[in-house]
């Protein structure tokens, strides 16, 4: 998907596949687990704002909004992405959702506007960041977050690679290419821990999730 060589149909199929894998293979479960913990201290009379970096099809923000409504939280989410074609597909999928705004922007440009959110999250976003920019990226996200950060990604290991290769055999061309590549670009737990420490974000902790998922998350004191 990063190359821009896929057709709109192929992109849509890849986003469908990614959304399904988030639902069935731990992506949403990792996000929901942190939200369940953090929301114990939320005041239902106050709005909670969230920025989703690299939002893609916006399936995670949509799930968060549905989760919040069932618990009577007032959530407002902004999703940003650098790919205008993917954002157009996301806008179609999110049509009528007034609590979700979708913005075409890279993280650095968006952060330069000085916005502020309660929480910043990124699902399968960090492995798209060049390694030399990882600490800077974490710092930019920290500057945008008043209360906490939540990143989810993949655990780079042979078993994850084999599993993704097998799973994407059933998917389209883009997913067959991007799935295994995502594992190769992903992280060991200690790599995420080191990046957070070097960025000065000592409140972040790495947790292992189901199906080779990792999270780097924490709330500020």
LINWO-V688812 format. One record per backbone hydrogen bond with DSSP energy under -0.5 kcal/mol. CO is the residue of the C=O (numbers start at 1). NH is the residue of the N-H. E is the energy in kcal/mol with one decimal. If there is no record, write none. Layout:
co=CO nh=NH e=E
co=CO nh=NH e=E
//
This chain:
co=1 nh=4 e=-0.9
co=7 nh=11 e=-2.6
co=8 nh=12 e=-2.5
co=9 nh=13 e=-2.3
co=10 nh=14 e=-2.3
co=11 nh=15 e=-2.5
co=12 nh=16 e=-2.2
co=13 nh=17 e=-2.2
co=14 nh=18 e=-2.4
co=15 nh=19 e=-2.5
co=16 nh=20 e=-2.4
co=17 nh=21 e=-2.3
co=18 nh=22 e=-2.3
co=19 nh=23 e=-1.9
co=20 nh=24 e=-2.7
co=21 nh=25 e=-2.7
co=21 nh=27 e=-0.6
co=22 nh=28 e=-2.9
co=22 nh=29 e=-0.5
co=26 nh=30 e=-2.1
co=27 nh=31 e=-1.3
co=28 nh=32 e=-3.0
co=29 nh=33 e=-2.1
co=30 nh=34 e=-1.4
co=31 nh=35 e=-2.3
co=32 nh=36 e=-2.7
co=33 nh=37 e=-1.5
co=34 nh=38 e=-3.0
co=35 nh=39 e=-2.7
co=37 nh=40 e=-1.1
co=38 nh=41 e=-1.7
co=39 nh=42 e=-1.2
co=42 nh=44 e=-0.6
co=43 nh=46 e=-2.2
co=46 nh=74 e=-0.6
co=48 nh=76 e=-2.3
co=49 nh=118 e=-0.7
co=49 nh=119 e=-2.0
co=50 nh=78 e=-2.4
co=51 nh=53 e=-0.6
co=51 nh=121 e=-3.0
co=52 nh=55 e=-0.6
co=52 nh=80 e=-2.5
co=55 nh=58 e=-2.3
co=58 nh=62 e=-1.8
co=59 nh=63 e=-1.9
co=60 nh=64 e=-2.5
co=61 nh=65 e=-2.5
co=62 nh=66 e=-2.0
co=63 nh=67 e=-2.6
co=64 nh=68 e=-2.9
co=65 nh=69 e=-2.3
co=66 nh=70 e=-1.8
co=67 nh=71 e=-0.9
co=68 nh=71 e=-0.6
co=68 nh=73 e=-2.8
co=69 nh=72 e=-1.3
co=73 nh=75 e=-0.9
co=74 nh=48 e=-2.8
co=76 nh=50 e=-2.4
co=77 nh=101 e=-2.5
co=78 nh=52 e=-3.1
co=79 nh=103 e=-2.9
co=80 nh=54 e=-1.3
co=80 nh=55 e=-2.4
co=81 nh=105 e=-1.5
co=82 nh=84 e=-0.8
co=83 nh=87 e=-2.2
co=84 nh=88 e=-2.2
co=85 nh=89 e=-1.7
co=86 nh=90 e=-2.4
co=87 nh=91 e=-2.6
co=88 nh=92 e=-1.6
co=89 nh=93 e=-1.9
co=90 nh=94 e=-2.1
co=92 nh=95 e=-1.1
co=94 nh=97 e=-2.4
co=96 nh=98 e=-1.1
co=97 nh=100 e=-1.1
co=99 nh=77 e=-2.8
co=101 nh=79 e=-3.2
co=103 nh=81 e=-1.7
co=103 nh=105 e=-0.9
co=106 nh=110 e=-2.2
co=107 nh=111 e=-2.9
co=108 nh=112 e=-1.5
co=109 nh=113 e=-0.5
co=110 nh=113 e=-1.2
co=110 nh=115 e=-0.6
co=111 nh=114 e=-1.8
co=117 nh=146 e=-3.4
co=118 nh=147 e=-2.9
co=118 nh=148 e=-1.6
co=119 nh=51 e=-2.3
co=120 nh=150 e=-2.1
co=121 nh=53 e=-3.0
co=122 nh=124 e=-0.6
co=122 nh=152 e=-2.4
co=125 nh=128 e=-1.9
co=126 nh=129 e=-1.6
co=130 nh=133 e=-2.5
co=131 nh=134 e=-1.2
co=133 nh=137 e=-2.5
co=134 nh=138 e=-2.3
co=135 nh=139 e=-2.2
co=136 nh=140 e=-2.5
co=137 nh=141 e=-2.3
co=138 nh=142 e=-2.4
co=139 nh=143 e=-2.1
co=140 nh=144 e=-1.1
co=141 nh=145 e=-0.9
co=142 nh=145 e=-0.7
co=144 nh=117 e=-3.0
co=144 nh=146 e=-0.5
co=147 nh=220 e=-3.6
co=148 nh=120 e=-1.9
co=149 nh=218 e=-2.1
co=150 nh=122 e=-2.0
co=151 nh=216 e=-2.5
co=152 nh=124 e=-2.8
co=152 nh=125 e=-0.6
co=153 nh=214 e=-2.7
co=154 nh=156 e=-0.7
co=154 nh=187 e=-1.8
co=155 nh=157 e=-0.8
co=157 nh=161 e=-2.2
co=158 nh=162 e=-2.6
co=159 nh=163 e=-2.4
co=160 nh=164 e=-2.6
co=161 nh=165 e=-2.5
co=162 nh=166 e=-2.2
co=163 nh=167 e=-2.5
co=164 nh=168 e=-2.8
co=165 nh=169 e=-0.6
co=166 nh=169 e=-0.6
co=167 nh=170 e=-1.5
co=168 nh=171 e=-1.5
co=172 nh=176 e=-2.3
co=173 nh=177 e=-1.5
co=174 nh=178 e=-3.4
co=175 nh=179 e=-2.5
co=177 nh=181 e=-1.3
co=178 nh=182 e=-2.5
co=179 nh=183 e=-1.5
co=180 nh=184 e=-2.0
co=181 nh=185 e=-1.8
co=182 nh=186 e=-0.7
co=183 nh=186 e=-0.8
co=187 nh=156 e=-2.7
co=188 nh=191 e=-0.9
co=188 nh=192 e=-1.5
co=189 nh=193 e=-2.2
co=190 nh=194 e=-2.3
co=191 nh=195 e=-2.2
co=192 nh=196 e=-2.3
co=193 nh=197 e=-2.2
co=194 nh=198 e=-2.7
co=195 nh=199 e=-1.6
co=196 nh=201 e=-2.7
co=197 nh=200 e=-1.5
co=200 nh=202 e=-1.0
co=201 nh=204 e=-1.5
co=205 nh=217 e=-2.4
co=207 nh=215 e=-2.4
co=209 nh=213 e=-0.5
co=210 nh=213 e=-0.7
co=212 nh=155 e=-2.7
co=213 nh=209 e=-3.6
co=214 nh=153 e=-2.6
co=215 nh=207 e=-2.3
co=216 nh=151 e=-2.3
co=217 nh=205 e=-2.8
co=218 nh=149 e=-2.1
//
